[in-house]
Amino acid sequence: MKIKISFAGSFQCRLATDPDGTKESPDVPADEGTDFGTPGKGWTFAWYEPSPDDPNLITHPPSFDRVIRLSNPFKLRNALVDDPWEDTKVTLVEVSRSLVPGLFPLPGVLADNLLVPLNADPLVGQVVSLGYAKFASATPGGGGGDGYEVLDDFAFHIGGMSFTALQVGKTKMTGRKDLGESVKTEYCQKKTALVEGLLQRGGYPMHPSRAKYLTYYLMYHGQRDGAYPMHISTYGSFFAMEATMPNIPLTQVQIRAIAGILPVVQKENLSWKLSLTWSRFDGDTLTGKIKGVLEGSN
């Protein structure tokens, strides 16, 4: 007996990157000319974005907390290439034919092996959360390095408390996969146009330091036709990458849904696992795309 729940959407992760340490959380960019190890010199360039008198600072500090948000992004930056932001939600629920009453058996097909979609299940459209999960490449047992991160403080949720679970242990990403030069070019073209448009329109364009950062051209070629700003080109490399975190074993599974397929499978003592795919991360807006599959079977 099997159940497969697919989901997709945007993710936000306000995190420091090389040369800032994994757990550093600078509030302002480092001044020009400071030493390489000075906090705030990383590629995601932090600064104190909210107003100092913002009442939300009490519960939502502006620094890089590394929390992976799949909905309700905090201080979402403009110039999203994959616009607009989309909360990560369940897109498809599939179950074994044996769990669907009224279906005629198919000759030569085991009812538990063939999955059928449940388009009307109340899980479809429900928001997915990873709790306060954070990328932590330095976590013991998880290894380190770009594309080999693990998750700390992980707690999986669907629809609030309809389905909740924790990870059995640390699961490491499988490394970076290049999505191709065309994806990088797409990003560079769209991002450059978005930034230029924001600056020309005025109003609420972006922080002056960020604007300078995103329009900086290498001195040796200057600002010429066909050239992309240096840092946008670098972000294009991040955007054109994908990394997977497959077959995360889950434990402490709790099902509290009162309608749909979940209460039915709760009686079957299934084993659960989760697979995640991260891609199209924009180091400027600190957002990317996530796809995932939750599977239960016995």
Secondary structure, 3 states (H helix, E strand, C coil): CEEEEEEEEEEEECCCCCCCCCCCCCCCCCCCCCCCCCCCCCCCCCCCCCCCCCHHHHCCCCCCCCEEECCCCCCCCCCCCCCCCCCCEEEEEEEEHHHCCCCCCCCCCCCCCCEEECCCCCCCCCEEEEEEEEECCCCCCCCCCCCCCCEEEEEEEECCCCEEEEECCCCCCCCEEECCHHHHHHHHHHHHHHHHHHHHHCCCCCCHHHHHHHCCCCCCCCCCCCCCCHHHHHHHHHHCEEEEEEEEEEEEEEECCCCCCHHHHHHHCCEEEEEEEEEEEECCCCEEEEEEEEEEEC
